[in-house]
């Protein structure tokens, strides 16, 4: 289900190469194929979806507020 959501949001072609860049709202998002599913770089996704200047700080604050994210 997670892959279906990502495919719909990012318009991902799951038959593309196993490691590549995709573009979402003019932002490059790195991805790689691992264990039969696409894995995306979280920092790239957050950058594309937010107006945050400091992406790492934004992610750290998300982890502080959410126990599940804090687990890693």
PDB file of N, CA, C and O in Angstrom:
ATOM      1  N   UNK A   1       0.822  -1.189   0.000  1.00  0.00           N
ATOM      2  CA  UNK A   1       0.000   0.000   0.000  1.00  0.00           C
ATOM      3  C   UNK A   1       0.869   1.257   0.000  1.00  0.00           C
ATOM      4  O   UNK A   1       0.550   2.232  -0.681  1.00  0.00           O
ATOM      5  N   UNK A   2       1.974   1.237   0.768  1.00  0.00           N
ATOM      6  CA  UNK A   2       2.849   2.400   0.815  1.00  0.00           C
ATOM      7  C   UNK A   2       3.376   2.730  -0.580  1.00  0.00           C
ATOM      8  O   UNK A   2       3.416   3.899  -0.965  1.00  0.00           O
ATOM      9  N   UNK A   3       3.782   1.708  -1.343  1.00  0.00           N
ATOM     10  CA  UNK A   3       4.285   1.952  -2.697  1.00  0.00           C
ATOM     11  C   UNK A   3       3.210   2.552  -3.587  1.00  0.00           C
ATOM     12  O   UNK A   3       3.506   3.420  -4.409  1.00  0.00           O
ATOM     13  N   UNK A   4       1.973   2.109  -3.440  1.00  0.00           N
ATOM     14  CA  UNK A   4       0.877   2.661  -4.239  1.00  0.00           C
ATOM     15  C   UNK A   4       0.698   4.144  -3.931  1.00  0.00           C
ATOM     16  O   UNK A   4       0.515   4.949  -4.844  1.00  0.00           O
ATOM     17  N   UNK A   5       0.751   4.511  -2.645  1.00  0.00           N
ATOM     18  CA  UNK A   5       0.636   5.910  -2.244  1.00  0.00           C
ATOM     19  C   UNK A   5       1.765   6.731  -2.847  1.00  0.00           C
ATOM     20  O   UNK A   5       1.528   7.795  -3.419  1.00  0.00           O
ATOM     21  N   UNK A   6       2.990   6.241  -2.721  1.00  0.00           N
ATOM     22  CA  UNK A   6       4.143   6.969  -3.267  1.00  0.00           C
ATOM     23  C   UNK A   6       4.017   7.079  -4.776  1.00  0.00           C
ATOM     24  O   UNK A   6       4.311   8.131  -5.344  1.00  0.00           O
ATOM     25  N   UNK A   7       3.589   6.020  -5.429  1.00  0.00           N
ATOM     26  CA  UNK A   7       3.433   6.053  -6.889  1.00  0.00           C
ATOM     27  C   UNK A   7       2.429   7.114  -7.292  1.00  0.00           C
ATOM     28  O   UNK A   7       2.664   7.853  -8.249  1.00  0.00           O
ATOM     29  N   UNK A   8       1.301   7.207  -6.575  1.00  0.00           N
ATOM     30  CA  UNK A   8       0.275   8.186  -6.902  1.00  0.00           C
ATOM     31  C   UNK A   8       0.760   9.611  -6.652  1.00  0.00           C
ATOM     32  O   UNK A   8       0.522  10.500  -7.470  1.00  0.00           O
ATOM     33  N   UNK A   9       1.437   9.831  -5.529  1.00  0.00           N
ATOM     34  CA  UNK A   9       1.902  11.175  -5.177  1.00  0.00           C
ATOM     35  C   UNK A   9       3.019  11.642  -6.106  1.00  0.00           C
ATOM     36  O   UNK A   9       2.998  12.775  -6.586  1.00  0.00           O
ATOM     37  N   UNK A  10       3.983  10.775  -6.357  1.00  0.00           N
ATOM     38  CA  UNK A  10       5.169  11.180  -7.105  1.00  0.00           C
ATOM     39  C   UNK A  10       5.132  10.795  -8.570  1.00  0.00           C
ATOM     40  O   UNK A  10       6.062  11.100  -9.317  1.00  0.00           O
ATOM     41  N   UNK A  11       4.062  10.126  -8.990  1.00  0.00           N
ATOM     42  CA  UNK A  11       3.939   9.676 -10.371  1.00  0.00           C
ATOM     43  C   UNK A  11       5.164   8.855 -10.775  1.00  0.00           C
ATOM     44  O   UNK A  11       5.807   9.139 -11.786  1.00  0.00           O
ATOM     45  N   UNK A  12       5.475   7.841  -9.979  1.00  0.00           N
ATOM     46  CA  UNK A  12       6.667   7.019 -10.158  1.00  0.00           C
ATOM     47  C   UNK A  12       6.379   5.885 -11.142  1.00  0.00           C
ATOM     48  O   UNK A  12       5.344   5.224 -11.061  1.00  0.00           O
ATOM     49  N   UNK A  13       7.296   5.679 -12.053  1.00  0.00           N
ATOM     50  CA  UNK A  13       7.232   4.529 -12.943  1.00  0.00           C
ATOM     51  C   UNK A  13       8.035   3.404 -12.298  1.00  0.00           C
ATOM     52  O   UNK A  13       9.265   3.453 -12.276  1.00  0.00           O
ATOM     53  N   UNK A  14       7.343   2.385 -11.772  1.00  0.00           N
ATOM     54  CA  UNK A  14       8.019   1.329 -11.038  1.00  0.00           C
ATOM     55  C   UNK A  14       8.827   0.398 -11.940  1.00  0.00           C
ATOM     56  O   UNK A  14       9.522  -0.477 -11.424  1.00  0.00           O
ATOM     57  N   UNK A  15       8.768   0.542 -13.219  1.00  0.00           N
ATOM     58  CA  UNK A  15       9.566  -0.270 -14.117  1.00  0.00           C
ATOM     59  C   UNK A  15      10.830   0.469 -14.550  1.00  0.00           C
ATOM     60  O   UNK A  15      11.591  -0.041 -15.372  1.00  0.00           O
ATOM     61  N   UNK A  16      11.057   1.643 -14.017  1.00  0.00           N
ATOM     62  CA  UNK A  16      12.254   2.409 -14.372  1.00  0.00           C
ATOM     63  C   UNK A  16      13.482   1.736 -13.764  1.00  0.00           C
ATOM     64  O   UNK A  16      13.374   0.712 -13.089  1.00  0.00           O
ATOM     65  N   UNK A  17      14.652   2.327 -14.013  1.00  0.00           N
ATOM     66  CA  UNK A  17      15.864   1.710 -13.493  1.00  0.00           C
ATOM     67  C   UNK A  17      15.844   1.615 -11.970  1.00  0.00           C
ATOM     68  O   UNK A  17      15.038   2.265 -11.305  1.00  0.00           O
ATOM     69  N   UNK A  18      16.744   0.795 -11.432  1.00  0.00           N
ATOM     70  CA  UNK A  18      16.747   0.487 -10.008  1.00  0.00           C
ATOM     71  C   UNK A  18      17.284   1.621  -9.132  1.00  0.00           C
ATOM     72  O   UNK A  18      17.079   1.607  -7.918  1.00  0.00           O
ATOM     73  N   UNK A  19      17.952   2.580  -9.715  1.00  0.00           N
ATOM     74  CA  UNK A  19      18.460   3.716  -8.952  1.00  0.00           C
ATOM     75  C   UNK A  19      18.395   4.928  -9.859  1.00  0.00           C
ATOM     76  O   UNK A  19      19.011   4.945 -10.925  1.00  0.00           O
ATOM     77  N   UNK A  20      17.663   5.927  -9.446  1.00  0.00           N
ATOM     78  CA  UNK A  20      17.514   7.078 -10.327  1.00  0.00           C
ATOM     79  C   UNK A  20      16.948   8.275  -9.575  1.00  0.00           C
ATOM     80  O   UNK A  20      16.544   8.166  -8.418  1.00  0.00           O
ATOM     81  N   UNK A  21      16.927   9.392 -10.240  1.00  0.00           N
ATOM     82  CA  UNK A  21      16.317  10.608  -9.718  1.00  0.00           C
ATOM     83  C   UNK A  21      14.935  10.761 -10.334  1.00  0.00           C
ATOM     84  O   UNK A  21      14.714  10.396 -11.489  1.00  0.00           O
ATOM     85  N   UNK A  22      14.014  11.299  -9.559  1.00  0.00           N
ATOM     86  CA  UNK A  22      12.724  11.686 -10.105  1.00  0.00           C
ATOM     87  C   UNK A  22      12.530  13.152  -9.768  1.00  0.00           C
ATOM     88  O   UNK A  22      13.215  13.684  -8.894  1.00  0.00           O
ATOM     89  N   UNK A  23      11.609  13.805 -10.447  1.00  0.00           N
ATOM     90  CA  UNK A  23      11.359  15.219 -10.201  1.00  0.00           C
ATOM     91  C   UNK A  23       9.925  15.375  -9.724  1.00  0.00           C
ATOM     92  O   UNK A  23       8.991  14.853 -10.333  1.00  0.00           O
ATOM     93  N   UNK A  24       9.766  16.108  -8.619  1.00  0.00           N
ATOM     94  CA  UNK A  24       8.459  16.395  -8.057  1.00  0.00           C
ATOM     95  C   UNK A  24       8.423  17.883  -7.744  1.00  0.00           C
ATOM     96  O   UNK A  24       9.205  18.357  -6.919  1.00  0.00           O
ATOM     97  N   UNK A  25       7.546  18.615  -8.375  1.00  0.00           N
ATOM     98  CA  UNK A  25       7.433  20.065  -8.190  1.00  0.00           C
ATOM     99  C   UNK A  25       8.796  20.739  -8.303  1.00  0.00           C
ATOM    100  O   UNK A  25       9.171  21.545  -7.451  1.00  0.00           O
ATOM    101  N   UNK A  26       9.521  20.410  -9.340  1.00  0.00           N
ATOM    102  CA  UNK A  26      10.840  20.973  -9.640  1.00  0.00           C
ATOM    103  C   UNK A  26      11.918  20.616  -8.623  1.00  0.00           C
ATOM    104  O   UNK A  26      12.987  21.228  -8.628  1.00  0.00           O
ATOM    105  N   UNK A  27      11.666  19.647  -7.755  1.00  0.00           N
ATOM    106  CA  UNK A  27      12.665  19.181  -6.789  1.00  0.00           C
ATOM    107  C   UNK A  27      13.130  17.790  -7.174  1.00  0.00           C
ATOM    108  O   UNK A  27      12.316  16.927  -7.502  1.00  0.00           O
ATOM    109  N   UNK A  28      14.427  17.571  -7.134  1.00  0.00           N
ATOM    110  CA  UNK A  28      14.973  16.248  -7.440  1.00  0.00           C
ATOM    111  C   UNK A  28      14.882  15.369  -6.200  1.00  0.00           C
ATOM    112  O   UNK A  28      15.260  15.786  -5.105  1.00  0.00           O
ATOM    113  N   UNK A  29      14.384  14.161  -6.376  1.00  0.00           N
ATOM    114  CA  UNK A  29      14.238  13.224  -5.276  1.00  0.00           C
ATOM    115  C   UNK A  29      15.014  11.953  -5.616  1.00  0.00           C
ATOM    116  O   UNK A  29      14.744  11.284  -6.613  1.00  0.00           O
ATOM    117  N   UNK A  30      15.983  11.643  -4.757  1.00  0.00           N
ATOM    118  CA  UNK A  30      16.790  10.442  -4.975  1.00  0.00           C
ATOM    119  C   UNK A  30      16.014   9.216  -4.502  1.00  0.00           C
ATOM    120  O   UNK A  30      15.265   9.266  -3.527  1.00  0.00           O
ATOM    121  N   UNK A  31      16.217   8.101  -5.231  1.00  0.00           N
ATOM    122  CA  UNK A  31      15.555   6.855  -4.871  1.00  0.00           C
ATOM    123  C   UNK A  31      16.408   5.676  -5.289  1.00  0.00           C
ATOM    124  O   UNK A  31      17.286   5.790  -6.145  1.00  0.00           O
ATOM    125  N   UNK A  32      16.131   4.537  -4.666  1.00  0.00           N
ATOM    126  CA  UNK A  32      16.814   3.303  -5.037  1.00  0.00           C
ATOM    127  C   UNK A  32      15.850   2.144  -4.844  1.00  0.00           C
ATOM    128  O   UNK A  32      14.962   2.207  -3.994  1.00  0.00           O
ATOM    129  N   UNK A  33      16.018   1.104  -5.614  1.00  0.00           N
ATOM    130  CA  UNK A  33      15.190  -0.095  -5.537  1.00  0.00           C
ATOM    131  C   UNK A  33      15.842  -1.064  -4.566  1.00  0.00           C
ATOM    132  O   UNK A  33      16.994  -1.450  -4.760  1.00  0.00           O
ATOM    133  N   UNK A  34      15.111  -1.470  -3.507  1.00  0.00           N
ATOM    134  CA  UNK A  34      15.674  -2.342  -2.480  1.00  0.00           C
ATOM    135  C   UNK A  34      14.576  -3.275  -1.982  1.00  0.00           C
ATOM    136  O   UNK A  34      13.509  -2.825  -1.565  1.00  0.00           O
ATOM    137  N   UNK A  35      14.846  -4.579  -2.030  1.00  0.00           N
ATOM    138  CA  UNK A  35      13.893  -5.606  -1.583  1.00  0.00           C
ATOM    139  C   UNK A  35      12.505  -5.405  -2.193  1.00  0.00           C
ATOM    140  O   UNK A  35      11.494  -5.399  -1.490  1.00  0.00           O
ATOM    141  N   UNK A  36      12.483  -5.243  -3.490  1.00  0.00           N
ATOM    142  CA  UNK A  36      11.242  -5.139  -4.268  1.00  0.00           C
ATOM    143  C   UNK A  36      10.374  -3.934  -3.940  1.00  0.00           C
ATOM    144  O   UNK A  36       9.153  -3.998  -4.083  1.00  0.00           O
ATOM    145  N   UNK A  37      10.979  -2.844  -3.504  1.00  0.00           N
ATOM    146  CA  UNK A  37      10.222  -1.621  -3.322  1.00  0.00           C
ATOM    147  C   UNK A  37      11.149  -0.420  -3.436  1.00  0.00           C
ATOM    148  O   UNK A  37      12.353  -0.529  -3.204  1.00  0.00           O
ATOM    149  N   UNK A  38      10.578   0.725  -3.795  1.00  0.00           N
ATOM    150  CA  UNK A  38      11.360   1.947  -3.908  1.00  0.00           C
ATOM    151  C   UNK A  38      11.599   2.539  -2.527  1.00  0.00           C
ATOM    152  O   UNK A  38      10.694   2.588  -1.694  1.00  0.00           O
ATOM    153  N   UNK A  39      12.828   2.987  -2.297  1.00  0.00           N
ATOM    154  CA  UNK A  39      13.202   3.699  -1.083  1.00  0.00           C
ATOM    155  C   UNK A  39      13.616   5.106  -1.504  1.00  0.00           C
ATOM    156  O   UNK A  39      14.430   5.273  -2.412  1.00  0.00           O
ATOM    157  N   UNK A  40      13.054   6.114  -0.843  1.00  0.00           N
ATOM    158  CA  UNK A  40      13.308   7.507  -1.182  1.00  0.00           C
ATOM    159  C   UNK A  40      14.106   8.167  -0.073  1.00  0.00           C
ATOM    160  O   UNK A  40      14.037   7.747   1.082  1.00  0.00           O
ATOM    161  N   UNK A  41      14.860   9.195  -0.417  1.00  0.00           N
ATOM    162  CA  UNK A  41      15.630   9.953   0.568  1.00  0.00           C
ATOM    163  C   UNK A  41      14.668  10.911   1.271  1.00  0.00           C
ATOM    164  O   UNK A  41      14.075  11.788   0.643  1.00  0.00           O
ATOM    165  N   UNK A  42      14.527  10.727   2.583  1.00  0.00           N
ATOM    166  CA  UNK A  42      13.558  11.499   3.368  1.00  0.00           C
ATOM    167  C   UNK A  42      13.823  12.992   3.258  1.00  0.00           C
ATOM    168  O   UNK A  42      12.886  13.780   3.130  1.00  0.00           O
ATOM    169  N   UNK A  43      15.071  13.384   3.307  1.00  0.00           N
ATOM    170  CA  UNK A  43      15.396  14.811   3.216  1.00  0.00           C
ATOM    171  C   UNK A  43      14.889  15.408   1.901  1.00  0.00           C
ATOM    172  O   UNK A  43      14.400  16.538   1.887  1.00  0.00           O
ATOM    173  N   UNK A  44      14.997  14.673   0.812  1.00  0.00           N
ATOM    174  CA  UNK A  44      14.509  15.158  -0.488  1.00  0.00           C
ATOM    175  C   UNK A  44      12.989  15.314  -0.486  1.00  0.00           C
ATOM    176  O   UNK A  44      12.461  16.286  -1.028  1.00  0.00           O
ATOM    177  N   UNK A  45      12.284  14.354   0.128  1.00  0.00           N
ATOM    178  CA  UNK A  45      10.819  14.412   0.194  1.00  0.00           C
ATOM    179  C   UNK A  45      10.384  15.611   1.042  1.00  0.00           C
ATOM    180  O   UNK A  45       9.501  16.369   0.640  1.00  0.00           O
ATOM    181  N   UNK A  46      11.000  15.780   2.205  1.00  0.00           N
ATOM    182  CA  UNK A  46      10.651  16.901   3.087  1.00  0.00           C
ATOM    183  C   UNK A  46      10.929  18.225   2.389  1.00  0.00           C
ATOM    184  O   UNK A  46      10.123  19.151   2.469  1.00  0.00           O
ATOM    185  N   UNK A  47      12.055  18.318   1.712  1.00  0.00           N
ATOM    186  CA  UNK A  47      12.386  19.544   0.979  1.00  0.00           C
ATOM    187  C   UNK A  47      11.320  19.866  -0.069  1.00  0.00           C
ATOM    188  O   UNK A  47      10.923  21.021  -0.224  1.00  0.00           O
ATOM    189  N   UNK A  48      10.864  18.851  -0.779  1.00  0.00           N
ATOM    190  CA  UNK A  48       9.872  19.052  -1.844  1.00  0.00           C
ATOM    191  C   UNK A  48       8.500  19.446  -1.291  1.00  0.00           C
ATOM    192  O   UNK A  48       7.747  20.156  -1.957  1.00  0.00           O
ATOM    193  N   UNK A  49       8.172  18.993  -0.085  1.00  0.00           N
ATOM    194  CA  UNK A  49       6.833  19.206   0.457  1.00  0.00           C
ATOM    195  C   UNK A  49       6.720  20.370   1.441  1.00  0.00           C
ATOM    196  O   UNK A  49       5.612  20.756   1.814  1.00  0.00           O
ATOM    197  N   UNK A  50       7.845  20.930   1.861  1.00  0.00           N
ATOM    198  CA  UNK A  50       7.804  22.024   2.842  1.00  0.00           C
ATOM    199  C   UNK A  50       8.564  23.233   2.329  1.00  0.00           C
ATOM    200  O   UNK A  50       9.259  23.174   1.315  1.00  0.00           O
ATOM    201  N   UNK A  51       8.416  24.321   3.052  1.00  0.00           N
ATOM    202  CA  UNK A  51       9.166  25.540   2.747  1.00  0.00           C
ATOM    203  C   UNK A  51      10.324  25.729   3.715  1.00  0.00           C
ATOM    204  O   UNK A  51      10.862  26.830   3.834  1.00  0.00           O
ATOM    205  N   UNK A  52      10.709  24.667   4.406  1.00  0.00           N
ATOM    206  CA  UNK A  52      11.746  24.745   5.423  1.00  0.00           C
ATOM    207  C   UNK A  52      13.100  25.072   4.802  1.00  0.00           C
ATOM    208  O   UNK A  52      13.471  24.546   3.753  1.00  0.00           O
ATOM    209  N   UNK A  53      13.823  25.952   5.481  1.00  0.00           N
ATOM    210  CA  UNK A  53      15.160  26.316   5.036  1.00  0.00           C
ATOM    211  C   UNK A  53      16.171  25.283   5.529  1.00  0.00           C
ATOM    212  O   UNK A  53      17.119  24.953   4.816  1.00  0.00           O
ATOM    213  N   UNK A  54      15.973  24.771   6.742  1.00  0.00           N
ATOM    214  CA  UNK A  54      16.879  23.803   7.346  1.00  0.00           C
ATOM    215  C   UNK A  54      16.159  22.453   7.451  1.00  0.00           C
ATOM    216  O   UNK A  54      15.458  22.192   8.429  1.00  0.00           O
ATOM    217  N   UNK A  55      16.335  21.612   6.452  1.00  0.00           N
ATOM    218  CA  UNK A  55      15.618  20.337   6.363  1.00  0.00           C
ATOM    219  C   UNK A  55      15.977  19.406   7.518  1.00  0.00           C
ATOM    220  O   UNK A  55      15.094  18.764   8.087  1.00  0.00           O
ATOM    221  N   UNK A  56      17.245  19.323   7.866  1.00  0.00           N
ATOM    222  CA  UNK A  56      17.658  18.427   8.954  1.00  0.00           C
ATOM    223  C   UNK A  56      17.018  18.834  10.285  1.00  0.00           C
ATOM    224  O   UNK A  56      16.589  17.975  11.056  1.00  0.00           O
ATOM    225  N   UNK A  57      16.954  20.135  10.553  1.00  0.00           N
ATOM    226  CA  UNK A  57      16.308  20.606  11.775  1.00  0.00           C
ATOM    227  C   UNK A  57      14.810  20.287  11.742  1.00  0.00           C
ATOM    228  O   UNK A  57      14.242  19.890  12.759  1.00  0.00           O
ATOM    229  N   UNK A  58      14.175  20.456  10.593  1.00  0.00           N
ATOM    230  CA  UNK A  58      12.762  20.149  10.437  1.00  0.00           C
ATOM    231  C   UNK A  58      12.498  18.666  10.756  1.00  0.00           C
ATOM    232  O   UNK A  58      11.553  18.339  11.475  1.00  0.00           O
ATOM    233  N   UNK A  59      13.328  17.790  10.224  1.00  0.00           N
ATOM    234  CA  UNK A  59      13.174  16.351  10.461  1.00  0.00           C
ATOM    235  C   UNK A  59      13.423  16.023  11.940  1.00  0.00           C
ATOM    236  O   UNK A  59      12.697  15.217  12.522  1.00  0.00           O
ATOM    237  N   UNK A  60      14.427  16.633  12.540  1.00  0.00           N
ATOM    238  CA  UNK A  60      14.696  16.407  13.964  1.00  0.00           C
ATOM    239  C   UNK A  60      13.508  16.830  14.827  1.00  0.00           C
ATOM    240  O   UNK A  60      13.176  16.149  15.797  1.00  0.00           O
ATOM    241  N   UNK A  61      12.880  17.928  14.489  1.00  0.00           N
ATOM    242  CA  UNK A  61      11.696  18.373  15.246  1.00  0.00           C
ATOM    243  C   UNK A  61      10.529  17.411  15.049  1.00  0.00           C
ATOM    244  O   UNK A  61       9.774  17.150  15.986  1.00  0.00           O
ATOM    245  N   UNK A  62      10.379  16.889  13.849  1.00  0.00           N
ATOM    246  CA  UNK A  62       9.324  15.880  13.609  1.00  0.00           C
ATOM    247  C   UNK A  62       9.570  14.658  14.485  1.00  0.00           C
ATOM    248  O   UNK A  62       8.629  14.106  15.056  1.00  0.00           O
ATOM    249  N   UNK A  63      10.817  14.235  14.595  1.00  0.00           N
ATOM    250  CA  UNK A  63      11.159  13.063  15.413  1.00  0.00           C
ATOM    251  C   UNK A  63      10.911  13.324  16.896  1.00  0.00           C
ATOM    252  O   UNK A  63      10.506  12.415  17.621  1.00  0.00           O
ATOM    253  N   UNK A  64      11.146  14.543  17.352  1.00  0.00           N
ATOM    254  CA  UNK A  64      10.890  14.890  18.750  1.00  0.00           C
ATOM    255  C   UNK A  64       9.399  14.835  19.069  1.00  0.00           C
ATOM    256  O   UNK A  64       9.018  14.503  20.191  1.00  0.00           O
ATOM    257  N   UNK A  65       8.562  15.155  18.099  1.00  0.00           N
ATOM    258  CA  UNK A  65       7.111  15.218  18.319  1.00  0.00           C
ATOM    259  C   UNK A  65       6.407  13.883  18.113  1.00  0.00           C
ATOM    260  O   UNK A  65       5.275  13.707  18.564  1.00  0.00           O
ATOM    261  N   UNK A  66       7.061  12.942  17.439  1.00  0.00           N
ATOM    262  CA  UNK A  66       6.412  11.674  17.098  1.00  0.00           C
ATOM    263  C   UNK A  66       7.283  10.503  17.560  1.00  0.00           C
ATOM    264  O   UNK A  66       8.402  10.322  17.082  1.00  0.00           O
ATOM    265  N   UNK A  67       6.757   9.721  18.487  1.00  0.00           N
ATOM    266  CA  UNK A  67       7.524   8.609  19.044  1.00  0.00           C
ATOM    267  C   UNK A  67       7.918   7.574  17.980  1.00  0.00           C
ATOM    268  O   UNK A  67       9.024   7.034  18.017  1.00  0.00           O
ATOM    269  N   UNK A  68       7.033   7.307  17.058  1.00  0.00           N
ATOM    270  CA  UNK A  68       7.299   6.306  16.005  1.00  0.00           C
ATOM    271  C   UNK A  68       8.455   6.746  15.118  1.00  0.00           C
ATOM    272  O   UNK A  68       9.316   5.938  14.771  1.00  0.00           O
ATOM    273  N   UNK A  69       8.477   8.025  14.750  1.00  0.00           N
ATOM    274  CA  UNK A  69       9.585   8.546  13.944  1.00  0.00           C
ATOM    275  C   UNK A  69      10.888   8.550  14.735  1.00  0.00           C
ATOM    276  O   UNK A  69      11.958   8.327  14.169  1.00  0.00           O
ATOM    277  N   UNK A  70      10.807   8.795  16.008  1.00  0.00           N
ATOM    278  CA  UNK A  70      12.008   8.849  16.844  1.00  0.00           C
ATOM    279  C   UNK A  70      12.719   7.493  16.907  1.00  0.00           C
ATOM    280  O   UNK A  70      13.918   7.435  17.180  1.00  0.00           O
ATOM    281  N   UNK A  71      11.985   6.405  16.655  1.00  0.00           N
ATOM    282  CA  UNK A  71      12.584   5.067  16.678  1.00  0.00           C
ATOM    283  C   UNK A  71      13.569   4.877  15.533  1.00  0.00           C
ATOM    284  O   UNK A  71      14.463   4.034  15.611  1.00  0.00           O
ATOM    285  N   UNK A  72      13.408   5.654  14.480  1.00  0.00           N
ATOM    286  CA  UNK A  72      14.334   5.552  13.364  1.00  0.00           C
ATOM    287  C   UNK A  72      13.771   4.800  12.270  1.00  0.00           C
ATOM    288  O   UNK A  72      14.426   4.619  11.244  1.00  0.00           O
TER     289      UNK A  72
END
